[in-house]
Amino acid sequence: MTAHDIVVVGGGCVGCSVARSLASKSDLDVAVVEKEHHLAAHQSGRNSGVLHPGFNYEPGSLKARFATEGTRRMKEYAAEHGVPIEDFGVLVVARNDREEAHLETMQERATENGVGTELLYEPDAIAEHEPHATGQAALYAPGAASIDSQQYVYSLARDLADRGVDLYTGTRVDDVRRDLDGFRLDTTSGELRAGYVVNAAGLHADHVAAEFGVGEGLQVVPFRGEYYEVVPERRHLCETMIYPTPDPDLPFLGVHFTRRTDGKVIVGPNAVLAFGREAYGNTDVNPRELAETLGYRGFRRLMADPKILKVGWDELNRSYRKGKFVEAARRLVPGAEADDFTRSYAGIRAQLVSEDGDLVKDPLFEHAGDSTHVLNAVSPGLTCSLPFGDHLSDAVLENLDR
Ligand SMILES: Cc1cc2nc3c(=O)[nH]c(=O)nc-3n(C[C@H](O)[C@H](O)[C@H](O)COP(=O)(O)OP(=O)(O)OC[C@H]3O[C@@H](n4cnc5c(N)ncnc54)[C@H](O)[C@@H]3O)c2cc1C
């Protein structure tokens, strides 16, 4: 049986980042356990790949701090390690007076967060950035960038190997038992011993936390985000990244256009309740996990909000009816036609919901004895992953010292 000082559960950007940071700051023997045969198989490899520089987050929040620092550090990291990245900048478009007023609030937030932005009111100024986008105003944030998130995680994994961290892929942690020497992890590849466990299991983080008696009154609710891809001959419709003005009451950004580092233009994601934590297709159902979501008081309370219910219905429609999806995309780029879009991949967000029905918005982790549990690493978790990994490793080392 193999033993390690610290075992990190989850080979996504958060698990790999915290393991890298732990191995850099200490002499401890660290390992990462990932249930899939590849890293970044879930959220960390199925996202928009956008570095959000922090123009839209509550000043003073952890998210704002991590997003600004994370964007800067990810750009440096990508340059040093040859991870594909493009400094495109993002254009956030307003279509009416209410949205325009919100853009102004966003600019104030951006300034407080130390993020440079420019408000554009003239159609010519908008067209200069994106000739096919329309709006009565737009906020331009030059700091946003597009990164290849899978290659980023694989680069972190190479750093792990350089620092002597063992990586067990194809190894799922099924059960955890505590004894006098630490933890025994029952995995699909046999038993592993750990003096300390860091849970960064993403969509399953609450289940893993429950093995340690952590996370009561909180549950992951999976929201699928589906993407379409713009056909190659129409990619000129989006040169960089075009976003709608976000609704401040909702956690998701709304369907947007993103130019990826490989030149493809993707459109999405929507946000529809997934009928399972890994139910990537819109006909996929995991009956046990669906029952768990529907039976959760926090989810029912969330859905009791008429606005959320309406948005949920609209999103469901966008999932099954391409026309509805295209309608959302055409609000940003009116010249786009249904034939310009083909179905692409989907990702599933691990949205933590409290028993009161609140969507947890900030990164959240909890210690329990010799273990630390990342209960919430919501978007922009990719952008935040380097500072969040450092923050977590400091907290773990402090907890170990006690
Ligand atoms: C559709 C979508 C779009 C997004 N867009 C952006 C964006 O543009 N910019 C941005 O900054 N963020 C974005 N995000 C958010 C970002 O992708 C996530 O916040 C981040 O990837 C979370 O990383 P993670 O390591 O916590 O989770 P994950 O990447 O999900 O990693 C968790 C890992 O744990 C493994 N695991 C689970 N259970 C076990 C077990 N029992 N044993 C072993 N392994 C286990 C899983 O297989 C998985 O690989 C987006 C997310 C989604 C879904």
The ligand as an SDF file (V2000), in Angstrom:
LIG
                    3D

 53 58  0  0  0  0  0  0  0  0999 V2000
  -19.3360   25.6340  -19.1280 C   0  0  0  0  0  0  0  0  0  0  0  0
  -18.2790   26.2710  -18.2630 C   0  0  0  0  0  0  0  0  0  0  0  0
  -17.6530   27.4440  -18.6710 C   0  0  0  0  0  0  0  0  0  0  0  0
  -16.6750   28.0310  -17.8690 C   0  0  0  0  0  0  0  0  0  0  0  0
  -15.9760   29.0990  -18.3510 N   0  0  0  0  0  0  0  0  0  0  0  0
  -14.9530   29.6050  -17.6190 C   0  0  0  0  0  0  0  0  0  0  0  0
  -14.1330   30.6290  -18.1470 C   0  0  0  0  0  0  0  0  0  0  0  0
  -14.2670   31.0420  -19.2930 O   0  0  0  0  0  0  0  0  0  0  0  0
  -13.1610   31.1460  -17.3500 N   0  0  0  0  0  0  0  0  0  0  0  0
  -12.9370   30.7060  -16.0760 C   0  0  0  0  0  0  0  0  0  0  0  0
  -12.0640   31.2410  -15.4060 O   0  0  0  0  0  0  0  0  0  0  0  0
  -13.6920   29.7000  -15.5630 N   0  0  0  0  0  0  0  0  0  0  0  0
  -14.6670   29.1280  -16.3080 C   0  0  0  0  0  0  0  0  0  0  0  0
  -15.4100   28.0850  -15.8200 N   0  0  0  0  0  0  0  0  0  0  0  0
  -15.1620   27.6250  -14.4540 C   0  0  0  0  0  0  0  0  0  0  0  0
  -13.9580   26.7110  -14.3480 C   0  0  0  0  0  0  0  0  0  0  0  0
  -13.8980   25.8310  -15.4450 O   0  0  0  0  0  0  0  0  0  0  0  0
  -14.0570   25.9420  -13.0150 C   0  0  0  0  0  0  0  0  0  0  0  0
  -14.2630   26.8660  -11.9710 O   0  0  0  0  0  0  0  0  0  0  0  0
  -12.7840   25.1540  -12.7300 C   0  0  0  0  0  0  0  0  0  0  0  0
  -12.4200   24.3680  -13.8550 O   0  0  0  0  0  0  0  0  0  0  0  0
  -12.9910   24.2560  -11.5190 C   0  0  0  0  0  0  0  0  0  0  0  0
  -11.8670   23.4260  -11.4200 O   0  0  0  0  0  0  0  0  0  0  0  0
  -11.8050   22.2150  -10.4060 P   0  0  0  0  0  0  0  0  0  0  0  0
  -10.4290   21.6870  -10.4370 O   0  0  0  0  0  0  0  0  0  0  0  0
  -12.3760   22.6610   -9.0960 O   0  0  0  0  0  0  0  0  0  0  0  0
  -12.8730   21.1590  -10.9490 O   0  0  0  0  0  0  0  0  0  0  0  0
  -12.7510   20.0430  -12.0850 P   0  0  0  0  0  0  0  0  0  0  0  0
  -12.0510   20.5250  -13.2720 O   0  0  0  0  0  0  0  0  0  0  0  0
  -14.1400   19.5420  -12.2990 O   0  0  0  0  0  0  0  0  0  0  0  0
  -11.8340   18.9420  -11.4330 O   0  0  0  0  0  0  0  0  0  0  0  0
  -12.2890   18.0590  -10.4340 C   0  0  0  0  0  0  0  0  0  0  0  0
  -11.6780   16.7120  -10.7430 C   0  0  0  0  0  0  0  0  0  0  0  0
  -11.9430   15.8160   -9.6490 O   0  0  0  0  0  0  0  0  0  0  0  0
  -12.1010   14.5120  -10.1950 C   0  0  0  0  0  0  0  0  0  0  0  0
  -12.8210   13.7140   -9.2030 N   0  0  0  0  0  0  0  0  0  0  0  0
  -14.0930   13.8840   -8.7720 C   0  0  0  0  0  0  0  0  0  0  0  0
  -14.3970   12.9560   -7.8490 N   0  0  0  0  0  0  0  0  0  0  0  0
  -13.2960   12.1700   -7.6790 C   0  0  0  0  0  0  0  0  0  0  0  0
  -13.0130   11.0370   -6.8800 C   0  0  0  0  0  0  0  0  0  0  0  0
  -13.9260   10.5150   -6.0400 N   0  0  0  0  0  0  0  0  0  0  0  0
  -11.7830   10.4680   -6.9720 N   0  0  0  0  0  0  0  0  0  0  0  0
  -10.8350   10.9870   -7.8340 C   0  0  0  0  0  0  0  0  0  0  0  0
  -11.0720   12.0680   -8.6310 N   0  0  0  0  0  0  0  0  0  0  0  0
  -12.2890   12.6500   -8.5540 C   0  0  0  0  0  0  0  0  0  0  0  0
  -12.9070   14.7650  -11.4690 C   0  0  0  0  0  0  0  0  0  0  0  0
  -12.7830   13.7080  -12.3790 O   0  0  0  0  0  0  0  0  0  0  0  0
  -12.2900   16.0650  -11.9720 C   0  0  0  0  0  0  0  0  0  0  0  0
  -11.2700   15.8520  -12.9340 O   0  0  0  0  0  0  0  0  0  0  0  0
  -16.3700   27.4600  -16.6020 C   0  0  0  0  0  0  0  0  0  0  0  0
  -16.9950   26.2720  -16.2060 C   0  0  0  0  0  0  0  0  0  0  0  0
  -17.9200   25.6680  -17.0310 C   0  0  0  0  0  0  0  0  0  0  0  0
  -18.5130   24.3580  -16.6150 C   0  0  0  0  0  0  0  0  0  0  0  0
  1  2  1  0
  2  3  1  0
  2 52  2  0
  3  4  2  0
  4  5  1  0
  4 50  1  0
  5  6  2  0
  6  7  1  0
  6 13  1  0
  7  8  2  0
  7  9  1  0
  9 10  1  0
 10 11  2  0
 10 12  1  0
 12 13  2  0
 13 14  1  0
 14 15  1  0
 14 50  1  0
 15 16  1  0
 16 17  1  0
 16 18  1  0
 18 19  1  0
 18 20  1  0
 20 21  1  0
 20 22  1  0
 22 23  1  0
 23 24  1  0
 24 25  2  0
 24 26  1  0
 24 27  1  0
 27 28  1  0
 28 29  2  0
 28 30  1  0
 28 31  1  0
 31 32  1  0
 32 33  1  0
 33 34  1  0
 33 48  1  0
 34 35  1  0
 35 36  1  0
 35 46  1  0
 36 37  1  0
 36 45  1  0
 37 38  2  0
 38 39  1  0
 39 40  1  0
 39 45  2  0
 40 41  1  0
 40 42  2  0
 42 43  1  0
 43 44  2  0
 44 45  1  0
 46 47  1  0
 46 48  1  0
 48 49  1  0
 50 51  2  0
 51 52  1  0
 52 53  1  0
M  END
$$$$
